[in-house]
């Protein structure tokens, strides 16, 4: 029997944490951040992870015991199913992020990135060596770029590029900057580190953990809610901050990432919508098209189809298996409904089956 997964939007984790004592609430926020960051890769933690998190928040078990319980749980499951369980990666990495974020240590060097990656992904990735820089060049098709890729650093220049960026940041004088100017500068630094993409996989989660610890080392009272609830936006904003195509009139734009960091550090309430990051997004054009469609086209959806579209809006990388769990119908029914939506030109598949995503037309 396959392990039950919960839709994170159905878990009243916020309510649970609000009822705890101040120290427990702080611990709960770390768990929320750790769990929320799994969304950058379309991963959903298991029900068991939430149970472990609650026990740790309540002081029943230490974080070390929580890690051991998660590891033992998946060791006991080996061989009982042939299905790949994405929840294993989400669970293991969540508990490790929670552990690292609580530690009162920090070292401003590229080696910290290596250390974070090694601690997060050892025994999780099997094709990528945890804690080692990649030795091959990569490209990744991005939804916000209509399938294009950011140009990442050459594999043979990763260490030199990181050393340069860290050296520039370490020597930078923040003393004469306003808070908004400070946030703007920090945004560009973090965007540069992510663009190097030093690892084969796990770059965004590694960058996020490093970012939180760096900002705290600078004395910022970091509001982790944006990482908890908008981690996929964080990744899309990093993409836009590092993509240029002069032929199409598109240039590196940190505006979207700055909105995220102003929420994170200044307590602003900027709306963080993934569609804003898309290279073709234009608010005026979208309004005109919406009005035209509203007047000239009438499309009726079933209740299940509406739920499917809602979930695709939240996470274009959602799998058909996950949709079946969320909507509460069989995977066969999900496939049939999605085929109808494709035939009606409502949705389309972009990219390969494994690494592609759904797009609402």
Secondary structure, 3 states (H helix, E strand, C coil): CCCCECCHHHCCHHHHHHCCCHHHHHHHHHHHHHHHHHHHHCCCCEHHHHHHHHHHHCCCCCHHHHHHHHHHHHHHHCCCCCCCCHHHHHHHHHHHHHHHHHCCCCCCCHHHHHHHHHHHHCCCCCCCCCCCCCCCCCCCCCHHHCCCCCCCCCHHHHHHHHHHHHHHHHHCCCCCCCHHHHHHHHHHHHHHHHHHCCCCCCHHHHHHHHHHHHHHHCCCCCCCHHHHHCHHHHHHHHHHCCCCEHHHCECCCCHHHHHHHHHHHHCCCCCCCHHHHCCCCCHHHHHHHHHHHHHHCCCCCCHHHHHHHHHHHHCCCCCHHHHHHHHCCCHHHHHHHHHHHHHCCCEEEECCCCCCEEEEC
